[in-house]
Amino acid sequence: MPGLPASATQFAFWYLGGAPSLDGYFVTAQLNGLDNWSPDASKGEAINSRSWTVTTGASKISLNNGTIKNPIATSLQPSGGMVYDVGLVYKIDGFSSAEFRLHINKPSQLTTPTPITLTNGACPPGYRTSHDYQIKDLWSNTMVELGTNETHNSVTRPNGSNWPSPSNDNWTKGDREEWVSAFDFRDTVFAGNCLGNLNPAPVDPPNNGFSEAAAFLNVRSTQKIFVGSETPGSGLLVTTKTMSWYKDHGRVQ
């Protein structure tokens, strides 16, 4: 009977929103079918057909060639949770192996620790309000650093502020100013009046906490964070937040 390696009863790889493999997170996997017998050509024996068939979750993967022993499977959608919900069988001349199960993992959510506020030393007065995030997968495991990016949309300037629109950023693996550890990346809302033309001018963060009611709101945007790519807007969207720039601090909600 055809089969698979004895240890290969289940396997997991990744879905990154349609982006290619990045930083050790692979969106493809090579399947390995075992024929379990060798035909004797002198007796006219031959294997006439081989095929891989997706028995469960066919919309979640594609195969580059289902009629060879070692096709490449590519993720198209993530699994529906902590489940191995893609099933395949390997067939030789109509004889089928046991079912082989796949899990398609993905970046699922971000954690949001307490903000850390620092005075901006480059162009005082001003501020830097930082948030350190961790990325969790479908199993709530913390993911090791990989390319991440953001986009800013629906930018508004309440109260007639002339503060500039935020620019899209990305977080690159190995950059310790962006990935401050192997598990944490830092996003910062900052303001500094470097050119002296901001109206109203930013001020240093107060020592006794913030009051949005007393602070002048200058810019607000819809921030989307994508994991699995360093190109803004590419990868898997994991969170949508509102980012706000006040005179004396920034906030993400």
C-alpha positions as CSV (number, residue, x, y, z in Angstrom):
1,M,0.0,0.0,0.0
2,P,1.2,3.6,-0.6
3,G,2.1,5.6,2.5
4,L,3.9,8.5,4.1
5,P,6.9,8.6,6.4
6,A,6.0,6.9,9.7
7,S,6.5,10.2,11.7
8,A,4.5,12.3,9.2
9,T,1.0,12.0,10.5
10,Q,0.5,15.8,10.7
11,F,2.4,18.9,9.7
12,A,2.1,22.7,10.0
13,F,3.2,25.6,7.9
14,W,2.1,29.2,7.4
15,Y,-0.3,31.6,5.7
16,L,0.9,35.2,5.5
17,G,-2.1,36.9,3.7
18,G,-0.8,35.9,0.3
19,A,2.7,37.1,0.8
20,P,5.6,34.8,0.1
21,S,7.7,33.0,2.7
22,L,9.7,35.4,4.9
23,D,12.2,35.2,7.8
24,G,11.8,31.5,8.3
25,Y,8.0,31.4,8.1
26,F,7.3,29.2,5.1
27,V,4.0,29.4,3.1
28,T,5.0,26.2,1.1
29,A,5.7,22.6,2.1
30,Q,6.9,19.7,0.1
31,L,4.9,16.5,0.5
32,N,6.6,13.1,0.5
33,G,4.8,10.1,-0.8
34,L,6.1,6.6,-0.2
35,D,5.4,3.9,-2.8
36,N,6.2,1.1,-0.4
37,W,7.1,-1.3,-3.3
38,S,9.4,-1.3,-6.3
39,P,7.9,-2.7,-9.6
40,D,10.0,-5.4,-11.4
41,A,10.3,-4.3,-14.9
42,S,11.5,-7.7,-16.0
43,K,8.1,-9.0,-15.1
44,G,6.3,-6.2,-16.8
45,E,5.4,-4.5,-13.5
46,A,5.0,-0.8,-13.4
47,I,3.3,2.0,-11.4
48,N,0.8,3.5,-13.8
49,S,-0.4,6.4,-11.8
50,R,0.4,8.5,-8.7
51,S,-1.8,11.2,-7.3
52,W,-2.3,13.4,-4.2
53,T,-5.9,14.2,-3.4
54,V,-7.1,16.9,-0.9
55,T,-9.8,15.2,1.0
56,T,-10.6,18.0,3.5
57,G,-10.1,21.7,3.3
58,A,-9.4,21.9,-0.4
59,S,-9.8,25.7,-0.4
60,K,-6.9,26.1,2.0
61,I,-4.0,24.8,-0.1
62,S,-2.9,24.4,-3.7
63,L,-0.6,21.7,-5.2
64,N,1.8,22.5,-8.0
65,N,1.4,18.9,-9.4
66,G,-0.8,16.3,-7.8
67,T,0.5,13.5,-10.0
68,I,4.1,13.2,-8.6
69,K,5.5,11.8,-5.4
70,N,6.8,15.1,-4.0
71,P,4.5,18.0,-4.9
72,I,4.7,21.5,-3.3
73,A,1.7,22.6,-1.2
74,T,1.1,26.3,-1.0
75,S,-1.2,27.8,1.6
76,L,-4.2,29.8,0.4
77,Q,-6.1,30.3,3.6
78,P,-5.4,29.7,7.3
79,S,-6.8,26.9,9.4
80,G,-10.0,27.6,11.3
81,G,-8.3,27.6,14.7
82,M,-6.2,25.1,16.7
83,V,-7.0,22.3,14.3
84,Y,-5.4,20.2,11.6
85,D,-8.2,20.7,9.2
86,V,-6.6,20.0,5.8
87,G,-6.5,16.3,4.9
88,L,-4.7,14.6,2.0
89,V,-4.1,11.1,0.8
90,Y,-1.5,9.6,-1.6
91,K,-2.7,7.1,-4.2
92,I,-0.8,4.6,-6.4
93,D,-2.9,3.0,-9.1
94,G,-6.0,3.7,-7.1
95,F,-4.7,2.3,-3.8
96,S,-4.8,4.9,-1.1
97,S,-2.6,5.8,1.9
98,A,-4.0,6.8,5.3
99,E,-5.0,10.4,5.5
100,F,-2.3,13.0,6.2
101,R,-3.3,16.1,8.2
102,L,-2.1,19.7,7.8
103,H,-2.5,22.8,9.9
104,I,-2.1,26.2,8.3
105,N,-1.0,28.6,11.0
106,K,-1.0,32.4,10.8
107,P,-0.2,35.6,12.7
108,S,-3.5,36.0,14.6
109,Q,-3.3,38.9,17.0
110,L,-1.2,41.5,18.8
111,T,-0.7,42.0,22.5
112,T,-0.7,45.6,23.7
113,P,1.4,46.4,26.8
114,T,1.2,49.6,28.8
115,P,2.5,52.6,26.7
116,I,6.0,53.9,27.6
117,T,6.4,57.7,27.2
118,L,9.7,59.3,26.7
119,T,10.7,63.0,26.0
120,N,11.9,63.6,22.5
121,G,15.5,64.7,22.9
122,A,16.1,65.5,19.2
123,C,13.7,68.4,18.7
124,P,12.4,69.5,22.2
125,P,9.8,70.2,23.3
126,G,8.1,67.1,22.2
127,Y,7.3,63.5,23.1
128,R,7.6,59.9,22.1
129,T,4.8,57.5,23.2
130,S,5.9,53.9,22.5
131,H,3.9,50.7,22.4
132,D,5.7,47.3,22.4
133,Y,3.8,44.5,20.7
134,Q,4.1,40.8,20.5
135,I,2.5,38.7,17.7
136,K,0.5,35.6,18.6
137,D,-0.3,32.7,16.3
138,L,-3.5,30.7,16.1
139,W,-2.3,28.6,19.1
140,S,-1.5,31.8,21.2
141,N,2.2,31.2,20.9
142,T,4.4,34.2,20.7
143,M,6.0,34.5,17.2
144,V,9.7,35.2,16.7
145,E,10.4,38.4,14.8
146,L,9.5,38.7,11.2
147,G,8.8,41.5,8.7
148,T,5.8,43.7,9.8
149,N,4.4,46.9,8.4
150,E,1.7,49.5,8.8
151,T,-0.5,51.8,6.8
152,H,-2.3,55.0,7.8
153,N,-5.7,55.8,6.4
154,S,-8.6,58.2,7.0
155,V,-6.3,60.9,8.4
156,T,-8.1,63.9,10.0
157,R,-6.9,67.1,11.7
158,P,-9.4,68.2,14.3
159,N,-9.3,71.9,15.4
160,G,-7.5,73.0,12.2
161,S,-4.0,71.7,13.0
162,N,-1.2,71.9,10.4
163,W,0.6,68.8,11.8
164,P,1.8,66.5,8.9
165,S,0.2,63.2,8.0
166,P,1.8,60.1,9.5
167,S,4.0,58.1,7.2
168,N,3.8,54.3,6.7
169,D,6.5,52.3,8.6
170,N,7.9,48.8,8.6
171,W,9.6,46.7,11.1
172,T,12.6,44.7,9.8
173,K,13.9,41.5,11.5
174,G,17.2,42.1,13.3
175,D,16.8,45.9,13.6
176,R,16.9,46.4,17.4
177,E,15.5,49.9,17.2
178,E,12.3,48.3,15.6
179,W,12.4,44.8,17.0
180,V,13.6,45.6,20.5
181,S,13.9,41.9,21.2
182,A,13.3,38.6,19.4
183,F,9.6,38.8,20.4
184,D,8.7,42.5,20.7
185,F,8.4,45.2,18.1
186,R,8.0,48.9,19.1
187,D,5.6,51.3,17.6
188,T,6.0,55.0,18.5
189,V,3.7,58.0,18.3
190,F,6.0,61.0,18.4
191,A,6.1,64.8,17.8
192,G,8.9,67.4,17.8
193,N,8.9,70.9,16.3
194,C,12.2,70.4,14.4
195,L,11.3,73.1,11.8
196,G,9.5,75.4,14.2
197,N,6.4,75.5,12.0
198,L,3.9,73.3,13.9
199,N,0.8,74.9,15.1
200,P,0.1,74.4,17.9
201,A,3.6,73.5,19.0
202,P,4.1,70.2,20.8
203,V,5.0,70.2,24.5
204,D,6.9,67.8,26.7
205,P,4.8,65.1,28.3
206,P,3.5,66.0,31.8
207,N,4.8,64.2,34.8
208,N,1.4,63.6,36.4
209,G,-0.5,61.9,33.6
210,F,-2.5,63.0,30.6
211,S,-5.9,64.5,30.1
212,E,-7.3,64.3,26.6
213,A,-10.0,66.9,27.5
214,A,-7.2,69.5,28.2
215,A,-4.9,68.4,25.4
216,F,-5.2,69.7,21.8
217,L,-5.8,66.9,19.3
218,N,-3.7,67.6,16.2
219,V,-3.9,64.4,14.0
220,R,-5.9,61.2,14.0
221,S,-5.5,58.2,11.7
222,T,-6.7,54.7,11.2
223,Q,-3.6,52.5,11.6
224,K,-3.6,49.0,10.1
225,I,-0.7,46.6,11.0
226,F,0.2,43.7,8.7
227,V,2.5,40.8,9.5
228,G,4.6,38.8,7.1
229,S,5.9,41.5,4.8
230,E,7.9,44.7,4.9
231,T,5.8,46.4,2.2
232,P,3.1,48.6,3.6
233,G,-0.3,47.1,3.0
234,S,1.1,43.6,2.2
235,G,1.0,40.5,4.4
236,L,-1.7,39.5,6.8
237,L,-3.8,42.2,8.5
238,V,-3.8,41.5,12.2
239,T,-5.2,44.7,13.8
240,T,-6.8,48.0,13.0
241,K,-6.5,50.8,15.5
242,T,-6.9,54.5,15.9
243,M,-3.7,56.5,16.4
244,S,-3.9,60.0,17.8
245,W,-1.4,62.8,18.2
246,Y,-2.0,65.3,21.0
247,K,0.1,68.3,22.0
248,D,1.8,66.4,24.9
249,H,1.4,62.7,24.1
250,G,0.3,60.1,21.6
251,R,-2.3,57.3,22.0
252,V,-3.3,54.1,20.2
253,Q,-6.7,52.7,20.8
